[in-house]
Amino acid sequence: MNGVSLDGSVNFNGARKGDVANLVELPSYFLISMGARYRFRLAERPATLRFSVSNVTNEYVWVPIGSGAFEPLNQRSVQAYLAIDF
């Protein structure tokens, strides 16, 4: 299909220590993201419609933000936008 492109990524984060004393170990996890883009003309102008999904499998893990401080990984998110060249 002309004007369509797909993209995706798989990131692996291995187990890691969560504090300076090495008392806490955070598990490993995979992050999968996918997207699609469609280029077309709208009102005689070039346009792009983009759709993407981050954390496709909705992994729930804690990520370190400092020694002994953690926050949950962002949940699955879906994003779409339309860009038109003027």
PDB file with SEQRES, HELIX, SHEET and CRYST1 records, atoms N, CA, C and O in Angstrom:
SEQRES   1 A   86  MET ASN GLY VAL SER LEU ASP GLY SER VAL ASN PHE ASN          
SEQRES   2 A   86  GLY ALA ARG LYS GLY ASP VAL ALA ASN LEU VAL GLU LEU          
SEQRES   3 A   86  PRO SER TYR PHE LEU ILE SER MET GLY ALA ARG TYR ARG          
SEQRES   4 A   86  PHE ARG LEU ALA GLU ARG PRO ALA THR LEU ARG PHE SER          
SEQRES   5 A   86  VAL SER ASN VAL THR ASN GLU TYR VAL TRP VAL PRO ILE          
SEQRES   6 A   86  GLY SER GLY ALA PHE GLU PRO LEU ASN GLN ARG SER VAL          
SEQRES   7 A   86  GLN ALA TYR LEU ALA ILE ASP PHE                              
SHEET    1 AA1 4 VAL A   4  ASN A  13  0                                        
SHEET    2 AA1 4 TYR A  29  LEU A  42 -1                                        
SHEET    3 AA1 4 ARG A  45  SER A  54 -1                                        
SHEET    4 AA1 4 SER A  77  ILE A  84 -1                                        
SHEET    1 AA2 2 ARG A  16  LYS A  17  0                                        
SHEET    2 AA2 2 GLU A  25  LEU A  26 -1                                        
SHEET    1 AA3 2 TRP A  62  GLY A  66  0                                        
SHEET    2 AA3 2 ALA A  69  PRO A  72 -1                                        
CRYST1    1.000    1.000    1.000  90.00  90.00  90.00 P 1           1          
ATOM      1  N   MET A   1       0.850  -1.176   0.000  1.00  0.00           N  
ATOM      2  CA  MET A   1       0.000   0.000   0.000  1.00  0.00           C  
ATOM      3  C   MET A   1       0.892   1.234   0.000  1.00  0.00           C  
ATOM      4  O   MET A   1       1.715   1.398   0.900  1.00  0.00           O  
ATOM      5  N   ASN A   2       0.745   2.086  -0.975  1.00  0.00           N  
ATOM      6  CA  ASN A   2       1.561   3.297  -1.087  1.00  0.00           C  
ATOM      7  C   ASN A   2       1.313   4.253   0.067  1.00  0.00           C  
ATOM      8  O   ASN A   2       0.171   4.463   0.474  1.00  0.00           O  
ATOM      9  N   GLY A   3       2.380   4.827   0.590  1.00  0.00           N  
ATOM     10  CA  GLY A   3       2.271   5.823   1.648  1.00  0.00           C  
ATOM     11  C   GLY A   3       2.212   5.270   3.054  1.00  0.00           C  
ATOM     12  O   GLY A   3       2.167   6.040   4.013  1.00  0.00           O  
ATOM     13  N   VAL A   4       2.210   3.945   3.203  1.00  0.00           N  
ATOM     14  CA  VAL A   4       2.119   3.338   4.535  1.00  0.00           C  
ATOM     15  C   VAL A   4       3.490   2.840   4.968  1.00  0.00           C  
ATOM     16  O   VAL A   4       4.212   2.227   4.182  1.00  0.00           O  
ATOM     17  N   SER A   5       3.838   3.100   6.194  1.00  0.00           N  
ATOM     18  CA  SER A   5       5.057   2.524   6.771  1.00  0.00           C  
ATOM     19  C   SER A   5       4.745   2.069   8.190  1.00  0.00           C  
ATOM     20  O   SER A   5       3.929   2.668   8.890  1.00  0.00           O  
ATOM     21  N   LEU A   6       5.409   1.002   8.594  1.00  0.00           N  
ATOM     22  CA  LEU A   6       5.227   0.423   9.917  1.00  0.00           C  
ATOM     23  C   LEU A   6       6.543   0.466  10.674  1.00  0.00           C  
ATOM     24  O   LEU A   6       7.615   0.411  10.071  1.00  0.00           O  
ATOM     25  N   ASP A   7       6.463   0.565  11.973  1.00  0.00           N  
ATOM     26  CA  ASP A   7       7.671   0.502  12.777  1.00  0.00           C  
ATOM     27  C   ASP A   7       7.366  -0.201  14.086  1.00  0.00           C  
ATOM     28  O   ASP A   7       6.213  -0.306  14.502  1.00  0.00           O  
ATOM     29  N   GLY A   8       8.399  -0.668  14.710  1.00  0.00           N  
ATOM     30  CA  GLY A   8       8.236  -1.338  15.985  1.00  0.00           C  
ATOM     31  C   GLY A   8       9.564  -1.446  16.691  1.00  0.00           C  
ATOM     32  O   GLY A   8      10.620  -1.294  16.078  1.00  0.00           O  
ATOM     33  N   SER A   9       9.509  -1.703  17.958  1.00  0.00           N  
ATOM     34  CA  SER A   9      10.739  -1.882  18.722  1.00  0.00           C  
ATOM     35  C   SER A   9      10.493  -2.858  19.862  1.00  0.00           C  
ATOM     36  O   SER A   9       9.393  -2.943  20.408  1.00  0.00           O  
ATOM     37  N   VAL A  10      11.532  -3.582  20.203  1.00  0.00           N  
ATOM     38  CA  VAL A  10      11.524  -4.476  21.346  1.00  0.00           C  
ATOM     39  C   VAL A  10      12.757  -4.137  22.161  1.00  0.00           C  
ATOM     40  O   VAL A  10      13.878  -4.207  21.657  1.00  0.00           O  
ATOM     41  N   ASN A  11      12.558  -3.774  23.402  1.00  0.00           N  
ATOM     42  CA  ASN A  11      13.669  -3.442  24.299  1.00  0.00           C  
ATOM     43  C   ASN A  11      13.666  -4.406  25.472  1.00  0.00           C  
ATOM     44  O   ASN A  11      12.626  -4.660  26.080  1.00  0.00           O  
ATOM     45  N   PHE A  12      14.829  -4.936  25.779  1.00  0.00           N  
ATOM     46  CA  PHE A  12      14.975  -5.814  26.930  1.00  0.00           C  
ATOM     47  C   PHE A  12      15.743  -5.078  28.016  1.00  0.00           C  
ATOM     48  O   PHE A  12      16.814  -4.528  27.761  1.00  0.00           O  
ATOM     49  N   ASN A  13      15.209  -5.069  29.205  1.00  0.00           N  
ATOM     50  CA  ASN A  13      15.882  -4.477  30.355  1.00  0.00           C  
ATOM     51  C   ASN A  13      16.158  -5.607  31.338  1.00  0.00           C  
ATOM     52  O   ASN A  13      15.230  -6.213  31.874  1.00  0.00           O  
ATOM     53  N   GLY A  14      17.419  -5.885  31.568  1.00  0.00           N  
ATOM     54  CA  GLY A  14      17.801  -6.976  32.449  1.00  0.00           C  
ATOM     55  C   GLY A  14      17.578  -6.636  33.910  1.00  0.00           C  
ATOM     56  O   GLY A  14      17.358  -5.480  34.273  1.00  0.00           O  
ATOM     57  N   ALA A  15      17.641  -7.670  34.742  1.00  0.00           N  
ATOM     58  CA  ALA A  15      17.512  -7.473  36.187  1.00  0.00           C  
ATOM     59  C   ALA A  15      18.616  -6.530  36.652  1.00  0.00           C  
ATOM     60  O   ALA A  15      19.731  -6.553  36.132  1.00  0.00           O  
ATOM     61  N   ARG A  16      18.289  -5.710  37.631  1.00  0.00           N  
ATOM     62  CA  ARG A  16      19.285  -4.748  38.130  1.00  0.00           C  
ATOM     63  C   ARG A  16      19.026  -4.477  39.604  1.00  0.00           C  
ATOM     64  O   ARG A  16      17.932  -4.713  40.117  1.00  0.00           O  
ATOM     65  N   LYS A  17      20.028  -3.992  40.248  1.00  0.00           N  
ATOM     66  CA  LYS A  17      19.918  -3.645  41.666  1.00  0.00           C  
ATOM     67  C   LYS A  17      19.185  -2.319  41.792  1.00  0.00           C  
ATOM     68  O   LYS A  17      19.327  -1.432  40.950  1.00  0.00           O  
ATOM     69  N   GLY A  18      18.396  -2.197  42.859  1.00  0.00           N  
ATOM     70  CA  GLY A  18      17.566  -1.011  43.025  1.00  0.00           C  
ATOM     71  C   GLY A  18      18.023  -0.065  44.112  1.00  0.00           C  
ATOM     72  O   GLY A  18      17.386   0.961  44.350  1.00  0.00           O  
ATOM     73  N   ASP A  19      19.130  -0.398  44.784  1.00  0.00           N  
ATOM     74  CA  ASP A  19      19.650   0.503  45.811  1.00  0.00           C  
ATOM     75  C   ASP A  19      21.160   0.330  45.912  1.00  0.00           C  
ATOM     76  O   ASP A  19      21.719  -0.641  45.401  1.00  0.00           O  
ATOM     77  N   VAL A  20      21.805   1.265  46.568  1.00  0.00           N  
ATOM     78  CA  VAL A  20      23.274   1.234  46.648  1.00  0.00           C  
ATOM     79  C   VAL A  20      23.791   0.093  47.518  1.00  0.00           C  
ATOM     80  O   VAL A  20      24.952  -0.294  47.385  1.00  0.00           O  
ATOM     81  N   ALA A  21      22.968  -0.449  48.396  1.00  0.00           N  
ATOM     82  CA  ALA A  21      23.382  -1.569  49.254  1.00  0.00           C  
ATOM     83  C   ALA A  21      23.137  -2.924  48.574  1.00  0.00           C  
ATOM     84  O   ALA A  21      23.441  -3.967  49.153  1.00  0.00           O  
ATOM     85  N   ASN A  22      22.596  -2.913  47.364  1.00  0.00           N  
ATOM     86  CA  ASN A  22      22.301  -4.130  46.612  1.00  0.00           C  
ATOM     87  C   ASN A  22      21.345  -5.066  47.355  1.00  0.00           C  
ATOM     88  O   ASN A  22      21.455  -6.287  47.234  1.00  0.00           O  
ATOM     89  N   LEU A  23      20.419  -4.508  48.114  1.00  0.00           N  
ATOM     90  CA  LEU A  23      19.447  -5.309  48.856  1.00  0.00           C  
ATOM     91  C   LEU A  23      18.182  -5.583  48.047  1.00  0.00           C  
ATOM     92  O   LEU A  23      17.460  -6.542  48.319  1.00  0.00           O  
ATOM     93  N   VAL A  24      17.922  -4.740  47.057  1.00  0.00           N  
ATOM     94  CA  VAL A  24      16.711  -4.856  46.247  1.00  0.00           C  
ATOM     95  C   VAL A  24      17.111  -5.180  44.812  1.00  0.00           C  
ATOM     96  O   VAL A  24      17.971  -4.517  44.232  1.00  0.00           O  
ATOM     97  N   GLU A  25      16.481  -6.200  44.248  1.00  0.00           N  
ATOM     98  CA  GLU A  25      16.728  -6.521  42.843  1.00  0.00           C  
ATOM     99  C   GLU A  25      15.428  -6.397  42.064  1.00  0.00           C  
ATOM    100  O   GLU A  25      14.408  -6.980  42.430  1.00  0.00           O  
ATOM    101  N   LEU A  26      15.482  -5.634  40.993  1.00  0.00           N  
ATOM    102  CA  LEU A  26      14.318  -5.440  40.136  1.00  0.00           C  
ATOM    103  C   LEU A  26      14.378  -6.455  38.994  1.00  0.00           C  
ATOM    104  O   LEU A  26      15.450  -6.687  38.435  1.00  0.00           O  
ATOM    105  N   PRO A  27      13.248  -7.060  38.641  1.00  0.00           N  
ATOM    106  CA  PRO A  27      13.251  -8.105  37.612  1.00  0.00           C  
ATOM    107  C   PRO A  27      13.459  -7.536  36.203  1.00  0.00           C  
ATOM    108  O   PRO A  27      13.283  -6.343  35.954  1.00  0.00           O  
ATOM    109  N   SER A  28      13.836  -8.427  35.307  1.00  0.00           N  
ATOM    110  CA  SER A  28      13.983  -8.037  33.908  1.00  0.00           C  
ATOM    111  C   SER A  28      12.603  -7.956  33.248  1.00  0.00           C  
ATOM    112  O   SER A  28      11.626  -8.511  33.751  1.00  0.00           O  
ATOM    113  N   TYR A  29      12.545  -7.254  32.112  1.00  0.00           N  
ATOM    114  CA  TYR A  29      11.286  -7.158  31.371  1.00  0.00           C  
ATOM    115  C   TYR A  29      11.545  -6.736  29.934  1.00  0.00           C  
ATOM    116  O   TYR A  29      12.583  -6.152  29.621  1.00  0.00           O  
ATOM    117  N   PHE A  30      10.585  -7.039  29.061  1.00  0.00           N  
ATOM    118  CA  PHE A  30      10.599  -6.613  27.670  1.00  0.00           C  
ATOM    119  C   PHE A  30       9.599  -5.482  27.494  1.00  0.00           C  
ATOM    120  O   PHE A  30       8.530  -5.484  28.104  1.00  0.00           O  
ATOM    121  N   LEU A  31       9.954  -4.525  26.662  1.00  0.00           N  
ATOM    122  CA  LEU A  31       9.027  -3.453  26.274  1.00  0.00           C  
ATOM    123  C   LEU A  31       8.836  -3.530  24.765  1.00  0.00           C  
ATOM    124  O   LEU A  31       9.808  -3.564  24.012  1.00  0.00           O  
ATOM    125  N   ILE A  32       7.591  -3.557  24.330  1.00  0.00           N  
ATOM    126  CA  ILE A  32       7.283  -3.633  22.903  1.00  0.00           C  
ATOM    127  C   ILE A  32       6.480  -2.388  22.526  1.00  0.00           C  
ATOM    128  O   ILE A  32       5.520  -2.020  23.202  1.00  0.00           O  
ATOM    129  N   SER A  33       6.894  -1.754  21.435  1.00  0.00           N  
ATOM    130  CA  SER A  33       6.177  -0.596  20.907  1.00  0.00           C  
ATOM    131  C   SER A  33       5.938  -0.812  19.415  1.00  0.00           C  
ATOM    132  O   SER A  33       6.752  -1.431  18.730  1.00  0.00           O  
ATOM    133  N   MET A  34       4.817  -0.297  18.920  1.00  0.00           N  
ATOM    134  CA  MET A  34       4.469  -0.447  17.511  1.00  0.00           C  
ATOM    135  C   MET A  34       3.863   0.850  16.993  1.00  0.00           C  
ATOM    136  O   MET A  34       3.285   1.634  17.746  1.00  0.00           O  
ATOM    137  N   GLY A  35       4.008   1.054  15.697  1.00  0.00           N  
ATOM    138  CA  GLY A  35       3.420   2.250  15.115  1.00  0.00           C  
ATOM    139  C   GLY A  35       3.183   2.096  13.628  1.00  0.00           C  
ATOM    140  O   GLY A  35       3.692   1.175  12.990  1.00  0.00           O  
ATOM    141  N   ALA A  36       2.407   3.009  13.092  1.00  0.00           N  
ATOM    142  CA  ALA A  36       2.128   3.045  11.662  1.00  0.00           C  
ATOM    143  C   ALA A  36       1.983   4.498  11.235  1.00  0.00           C  
ATOM    144  O   ALA A  36       1.544   5.358  11.998  1.00  0.00           O  
ATOM    145  N   ARG A  37       2.367   4.736   9.993  1.00  0.00           N  
ATOM    146  CA  ARG A  37       2.263   6.088   9.439  1.00  0.00           C  
ATOM    147  C   ARG A  37       1.679   5.980   8.038  1.00  0.00           C  
ATOM    148  O   ARG A  37       2.017   5.075   7.276  1.00  0.00           O  
ATOM    149  N   TYR A  38       0.807   6.908   7.716  1.00  0.00           N  
ATOM    150  CA  TYR A  38       0.200   6.955   6.387  1.00  0.00           C  
ATOM    151  C   TYR A  38       0.380   8.359   5.822  1.00  0.00           C  
ATOM    152  O   TYR A  38      -0.106   9.339   6.386  1.00  0.00           O  
ATOM    153  N   ARG A  39       1.081   8.435   4.710  1.00  0.00           N  
ATOM    154  CA  ARG A  39       1.282   9.729   4.034  1.00  0.00           C  
ATOM    155  C   ARG A  39       0.287   9.834   2.882  1.00  0.00           C  
ATOM    156  O   ARG A  39       0.122   8.905   2.091  1.00  0.00           O  
ATOM    157  N   PHE A  40      -0.370  10.991   2.808  1.00  0.00           N  
ATOM    158  CA  PHE A  40      -1.387  11.201   1.789  1.00  0.00           C  
ATOM    159  C   PHE A  40      -1.542  12.696   1.546  1.00  0.00           C  
ATOM    160  O   PHE A  40      -0.823  13.500   2.139  1.00  0.00           O  
ATOM    161  N   ARG A  41      -2.461  13.065   0.694  1.00  0.00           N  
ATOM    162  CA  ARG A  41      -2.736  14.476   0.426  1.00  0.00           C  
ATOM    163  C   ARG A  41      -4.129  14.797   0.966  1.00  0.00           C  
ATOM    164  O   ARG A  41      -5.076  14.028   0.798  1.00  0.00           O  
ATOM    165  N   LEU A  42      -4.222  15.945   1.614  1.00  0.00           N  
ATOM    166  CA  LEU A  42      -5.484  16.418   2.171  1.00  0.00           C  
ATOM    167  C   LEU A  42      -5.660  17.862   1.736  1.00  0.00           C  
ATOM    168  O   LEU A  42      -4.855  18.723   2.091  1.00  0.00           O  
ATOM    169  N   ALA A  43      -6.703  18.130   0.973  1.00  0.00           N  
ATOM    170  CA  ALA A  43      -6.954  19.472   0.428  1.00  0.00           C  
ATOM    171  C   ALA A  43      -5.729  19.954  -0.354  1.00  0.00           C  
ATOM    172  O   ALA A  43      -5.297  21.099  -0.218  1.00  0.00           O  
ATOM    173  N   GLU A  44      -5.192  19.070  -1.161  1.00  0.00           N  
ATOM    174  CA  GLU A  44      -4.034  19.368  -2.019  1.00  0.00           C  
ATOM    175  C   GLU A  44      -2.748  19.638  -1.241  1.00  0.00           C  
ATOM    176  O   GLU A  44      -1.786  20.149  -1.813  1.00  0.00           O  
ATOM    177  N   ARG A  45      -2.711  19.314   0.026  1.00  0.00           N  
ATOM    178  CA  ARG A  45      -1.522  19.511   0.870  1.00  0.00           C  
ATOM    179  C   ARG A  45      -1.000  18.153   1.343  1.00  0.00           C  
ATOM    180  O   ARG A  45      -1.794  17.248   1.601  1.00  0.00           O  
ATOM    181  N   PRO A  46       0.321  17.998   1.461  1.00  0.00           N  
ATOM    182  CA  PRO A  46       0.871  16.761   2.021  1.00  0.00           C  
ATOM    183  C   PRO A  46       0.451  16.615   3.488  1.00  0.00           C  
ATOM    184  O   PRO A  46       0.495  17.577   4.255  1.00  0.00           O  
ATOM    185  N   ALA A  47       0.051  15.416   3.859  1.00  0.00           N  
ATOM    186  CA  ALA A  47      -0.390  15.156   5.232  1.00  0.00           C  
ATOM    187  C   ALA A  47       0.134  13.797   5.686  1.00  0.00           C  
ATOM    188  O   ALA A  47       0.422  12.917   4.874  1.00  0.00           O  
ATOM    189  N   THR A  48       0.249  13.651   6.998  1.00  0.00           N  
ATOM    190  CA  THR A  48       0.690  12.395   7.596  1.00  0.00           C  
ATOM    191  C   THR A  48      -0.212  12.069   8.780  1.00  0.00           C  
ATOM    192  O   THR A  48      -0.438  12.908   9.653  1.00  0.00           O  
ATOM    193  N   LEU A  49      -0.716  10.858   8.799  1.00  0.00           N  
ATOM    194  CA  LEU A  49      -1.485  10.354   9.925  1.00  0.00           C  
ATOM    195  C   LEU A  49      -0.611   9.315  10.618  1.00  0.00           C  
ATOM    196  O   LEU A  49      -0.161   8.358   9.987  1.00  0.00           O  
ATOM    197  N   ARG A  50      -0.371   9.499  11.904  1.00  0.00           N  
ATOM    198  CA  ARG A  50       0.515   8.608  12.656  1.00  0.00           C  
ATOM    199  C   ARG A  50      -0.244   8.017  13.833  1.00  0.00           C  
ATOM    200  O   ARG A  50      -0.992   8.715  14.517  1.00  0.00           O  
ATOM    201  N   PHE A  51      -0.043   6.727  14.061  1.00  0.00           N  
ATOM    202  CA  PHE A  51      -0.674   5.998  15.153  1.00  0.00           C  
ATOM    203  C   PHE A  51       0.413   5.170  15.831  1.00  0.00           C  
ATOM    204  O   PHE A  51       1.178   4.484  15.153  1.00  0.00           O  
ATOM    205  N   SER A  52       0.490   5.225  17.163  1.00  0.00           N  
ATOM    206  CA  SER A  52       1.507   4.432  17.856  1.00  0.00           C  
ATOM    207  C   SER A  52       0.979   3.913  19.191  1.00  0.00           C  
ATOM    208  O   SER A  52       0.114   4.518  19.824  1.00  0.00           O  
ATOM    209  N   VAL A  53       1.530   2.775  19.593  1.00  0.00           N  
ATOM    210  CA  VAL A  53       1.198   2.152  20.873  1.00  0.00           C  
ATOM    211  C   VAL A  53       2.506   1.852  21.589  1.00  0.00           C  
ATOM    212  O   VAL A  53       3.375   1.167  21.049  1.00  0.00           O  
ATOM    213  N   SER A  54       2.642   2.363  22.800  1.00  0.00           N  
ATOM    214  CA  SER A  54       3.821   2.096  23.625  1.00  0.00           C  
ATOM    215  C   SER A  54       3.436   1.111  24.711  1.00  0.00           C  
ATOM    216  O   SER A  54       2.297   1.108  25.177  1.00  0.00           O  
ATOM    217  N   ASN A  55       4.386   0.269  25.118  1.00  0.00           N  
ATOM    218  CA  ASN A  55       4.162  -0.765  26.132  1.00  0.00           C  
ATOM    219  C   ASN A  55       2.952  -1.622  25.742  1.00  0.00           C  
ATOM    220  O   ASN A  55       1.985  -1.738  26.494  1.00  0.00           O  
ATOM    221  N   VAL A  56       3.031  -2.210  24.561  1.00  0.00           N  
ATOM    222  CA  VAL A  56       1.926  -2.975  23.969  1.00  0.00           C  
ATOM    223  C   VAL A  56       1.381  -4.034  24.921  1.00  0.00           C  
ATOM    224  O   VAL A  56       0.165  -4.202  25.018  1.00  0.00           O  
ATOM    225  N   THR A  57       2.245  -4.743  25.616  1.00  0.00           N  
ATOM    226  CA  THR A  57       1.803  -5.833  26.497  1.00  0.00           C  
ATOM    227  C   THR A  57       1.396  -5.340  27.880  1.00  0.00           C  
ATOM    228  O   THR A  57       1.033  -6.138  28.744  1.00  0.00           O  
ATOM    229  N   ASN A  58       1.456  -4.031  28.092  1.00  0.00           N  
ATOM    230  CA  ASN A  58       1.069  -3.398  29.353  1.00  0.00           C  
ATOM    231  C   ASN A  58       1.829  -3.977  30.548  1.00  0.00           C  
ATOM    232  O   ASN A  58       1.242  -4.307  31.578  1.00  0.00           O  
ATOM    233  N   GLU A  59       3.153  -4.090  30.382  1.00  0.00           N  
ATOM    234  CA  GLU A  59       4.014  -4.580  31.464  1.00  0.00           C  
ATOM    235  C   GLU A  59       3.867  -3.686  32.693  1.00  0.00           C  
ATOM    236  O   GLU A  59       3.827  -2.461  32.576  1.00  0.00           O  
ATOM    237  N   TYR A  60       3.789  -4.297  33.856  1.00  0.00           N  
ATOM    238  CA  TYR A  60       3.751  -3.528  35.099  1.00  0.00           C  
ATOM    239  C   TYR A  60       4.988  -3.885  35.901  1.00  0.00           C  
ATOM    240  O   TYR A  60       5.074  -4.964  36.486  1.00  0.00           O  
ATOM    241  N   VAL A  61       5.939  -2.974  35.921  1.00  0.00           N  
ATOM    242  CA  VAL A  61       7.186  -3.169  36.667  1.00  0.00           C  
ATOM    243  C   VAL A  61       7.563  -1.859  37.335  1.00  0.00           C  
ATOM    244  O   VAL A  61       7.077  -0.791  36.964  1.00  0.00           O  
ATOM    245  N   TRP A  62       8.425  -1.959  38.309  1.00  0.00           N  
ATOM    246  CA  TRP A  62       8.960  -0.776  38.974  1.00  0.00           C  
ATOM    247  C   TRP A  62      10.316  -0.448  38.366  1.00  0.00           C  
ATOM    248  O   TRP A  62      11.132  -1.339  38.128  1.00  0.00           O  
ATOM    249  N   VAL A  63      10.548   0.830  38.119  1.00  0.00           N  
ATOM    250  CA  VAL A  63      11.836   1.272  37.583  1.00  0.00           C  
ATOM    251  C   VAL A  63      12.492   2.203  38.599  1.00  0.00           C  
ATOM    252  O   VAL A  63      11.815   2.999  39.250  1.00  0.00           O  
ATOM    253  N   PRO A  64      13.812   2.098  38.730  1.00  0.00           N  
ATOM    254  CA  PRO A  64      14.496   2.949  39.705  1.00  0.00           C  
ATOM    255  C   PRO A  64      14.590   4.390  39.212  1.00  0.00           C  
ATOM    256  O   PRO A  64      14.830   4.635  38.029  1.00  0.00           O  
ATOM    257  N   ILE A  65      14.400   5.330  40.116  1.00  0.00           N  
ATOM    258  CA  ILE A  65      14.585   6.747  39.792  1.00  0.00           C  
ATOM    259  C   ILE A  65      15.647   7.366  40.689  1.00  0.00           C  
ATOM    260  O   ILE A  65      15.931   8.561  40.603  1.00  0.00           O  
ATOM    261  N   GLY A  66      16.225   6.545  41.542  1.00  0.00           N  
ATOM    262  CA  GLY A  66      17.282   6.951  42.466  1.00  0.00           C  
ATOM    263  C   GLY A  66      17.521   5.796  43.416  1.00  0.00           C  
ATOM    264  O   GLY A  66      16.773   4.818  43.397  1.00  0.00           O  
ATOM    265  N   SER A  67      18.532   5.887  44.232  1.00  0.00           N  
ATOM    266  CA  SER A  67      18.835   4.798  45.143  1.00  0.00           C  
ATOM    267  C   SER A  67      17.689   4.592  46.131  1.00  0.00           C  
ATOM    268  O   SER A  67      17.418   5.454  46.967  1.00  0.00           O  
ATOM    269  N   GLY A  68      17.021   3.445  46.029  1.00  0.00           N  
ATOM    270  CA  GLY A  68      15.909   3.134  46.923  1.00  0.00           C  
ATOM    271  C   GLY A  68      14.609   3.821  46.566  1.00  0.00           C  
ATOM    272  O   GLY A  68      13.637   3.707  47.313  1.00  0.00           O  
ATOM    273  N   ALA A  69      14.556   4.533  45.448  1.00  0.00           N  
ATOM    274  CA  ALA A  69      13.329   5.213  45.008  1.00  0.00           C  
ATOM    275  C   ALA A  69      12.890   4.604  43.681  1.00  0.00           C  
ATOM    276  O   ALA A  69      13.701   4.416  42.774  1.00  0.00           O  
ATOM    277  N   PHE A  70      11.599   4.299  43.575  1.00  0.00           N  
ATOM    278  CA  PHE A  70      11.069   3.631  42.396  1.00  0.00           C  
ATOM    279  C   PHE A  70       9.770   4.272  41.962  1.00  0.00           C  
ATOM    280  O   PHE A  70       9.085   4.932  42.743  1.00  0.00           O  
ATOM    281  N   GLU A  71       9.448   4.063  40.694  1.00  0.00           N  
ATOM    282  CA  GLU A  71       8.141   4.465  40.190  1.00  0.00           C  
ATOM    283  C   GLU A  71       7.688   3.413  39.189  1.00  0.00           C  
ATOM    284  O   GLU A  71       8.522   2.737  38.586  1.00  0.00           O  
ATOM    285  N   PRO A  72       6.372   3.263  39.001  1.00  0.00           N  
ATOM    286  CA  PRO A  72       5.901   2.259  38.036  1.00  0.00           C  
ATOM    287  C   PRO A  72       6.182   2.719  36.610  1.00  0.00           C  
ATOM    288  O   PRO A  72       6.152   3.911  36.304  1.00  0.00           O  
ATOM    289  N   LEU A  73       6.453   1.758  35.761  1.00  0.00           N  
ATOM    290  CA  LEU A  73       6.623   2.024  34.339  1.00  0.00           C  
ATOM    291  C   LEU A  73       5.297   2.533  33.785  1.00  0.00           C  
ATOM    292  O   LEU A  73       4.236   2.090  34.223  1.00  0.00           O  
ATOM    293  N   ASN A  74       5.345   3.451  32.835  1.00  0.00           N  
ATOM    294  CA  ASN A  74       4.110   3.953  32.225  1.00  0.00           C  
ATOM    295  C   ASN A  74       3.294   2.806  31.647  1.00  0.00           C  
ATOM    296  O   ASN A  74       3.848   1.898  31.027  1.00  0.00           O  
ATOM    297  N   GLN A  75       1.992   2.842  31.845  1.00  0.00           N  
ATOM    298  CA  GLN A  75       1.109   1.825  31.300  1.00  0.00           C  
ATOM    299  C   GLN A  75       1.028   1.964  29.782  1.00  0.00           C  
ATOM    300  O   GLN A  75       1.574   2.900  29.197  1.00  0.00           O  
ATOM    301  N   ARG A  76       0.338   1.014  29.164  1.00  0.00           N  
ATOM    302  CA  ARG A  76       0.156   1.078  27.717  1.00  0.00           C  
ATOM    303  C   ARG A  76      -0.425   2.443  27.350  1.00  0.00           C  
ATOM    304  O   ARG A  76      -1.331   2.946  28.017  1.00  0.00           O  
ATOM    305  N   SER A  77       0.100   3.024  26.300  1.00  0.00           N  
ATOM    306  CA  SER A  77      -0.455   4.299  25.838  1.00  0.00           C  
ATOM    307  C   SER A  77      -0.631   4.250  24.326  1.00  0.00           C  
ATOM    308  O   SER A  77       0.166   3.653  23.603  1.00  0.00           O  
ATOM    309  N   VAL A  78      -1.687   4.890  23.878  1.00  0.00           N  
ATOM    310  CA  VAL A  78      -2.013   4.958  22.463  1.00  0.00           C  
ATOM    311  C   VAL A  78      -2.017   6.416  22.063  1.00  0.00           C  
ATOM    312  O   VAL A  78      -2.564   7.269  22.761  1.00  0.00           O  
ATOM    313  N   GLN A  79      -1.397   6.688  20.926  1.00  0.00           N  
ATOM    314  CA  GLN A  79      -1.289   8.074  20.481  1.00  0.00           C  
ATOM    315  C   GLN A  79      -1.575   8.132  18.982  1.00  0.00           C  
ATOM    316  O   GLN A  79      -1.153   7.258  18.224  1.00  0.00           O  
ATOM    317  N   ALA A  80      -2.282   9.149  18.575  1.00  0.00           N  
ATOM    318  CA  ALA A  80      -2.548   9.376  17.157  1.00  0.00           C  
ATOM    319  C   ALA A  80      -2.449  10.866  16.876  1.00  0.00           C  
ATOM    320  O   ALA A  80      -2.866  11.691  17.689  1.00  0.00           O  
ATOM    321  N   TYR A  81      -1.896  11.202  15.722  1.00  0.00           N  
ATOM    322  CA  TYR A  81      -1.889  12.616  15.349  1.00  0.00           C  
ATOM    323  C   TYR A  81      -1.913  12.773  13.839  1.00  0.00           C  
ATOM    324  O   TYR A  81      -1.537  11.874  13.087  1.00  0.00           O  
ATOM    325  N   LEU A  82      -2.360  13.926  13.431  1.00  0.00           N  
ATOM    326  CA  LEU A  82      -2.443  14.280  12.032  1.00  0.00           C  
ATOM    327  C   LEU A  82      -1.613  15.536  11.825  1.00  0.00           C  
ATOM    328  O   LEU A  82      -1.791  16.530  12.529  1.00  0.00           O  
ATOM    329  N   ALA A  83      -0.713  15.487  10.867  1.00  0.00           N  
ATOM    330  CA  ALA A  83       0.111  16.650  10.521  1.00  0.00           C  
ATOM    331  C   ALA A  83      -0.156  17.019   9.071  1.00  0.00           C  
ATOM    332  O   ALA A  83      -0.171  16.153   8.195  1.00  0.00           O  
ATOM    333  N   ILE A  84      -0.369  18.312   8.818  1.00  0.00           N  
ATOM    334  CA  ILE A  84      -0.628  18.808   7.475  1.00  0.00           C  
ATOM    335  C   ILE A  84       0.360  19.909   7.159  1.00  0.00           C  
ATOM    336  O   ILE A  84       0.497  20.856   7.932  1.00  0.00           O  
ATOM    337  N   ASP A  85       1.054  19.801   6.032  1.00  0.00           N  
ATOM    338  CA  ASP A  85       1.985  20.840   5.600  1.00  0.00           C  
ATOM    339  C   ASP A  85       1.204  21.976   4.949  1.00  0.00           C  
ATOM    340  O   ASP A  85       0.361  21.742   4.083  1.00  0.00           O  
ATOM    341  N   PHE A  86       1.486  23.201   5.367  1.00  0.00           N  
ATOM    342  CA  PHE A  86       0.824  24.364   4.768  1.00  0.00           C  
ATOM    343  C   PHE A  86       1.763  25.100   3.870  1.00  0.00           C  
ATOM    344  O   PHE A  86       1.385  26.109   3.275  1.00  0.00           O  
TER     345      PHE A  86                                                      
END                                                                             
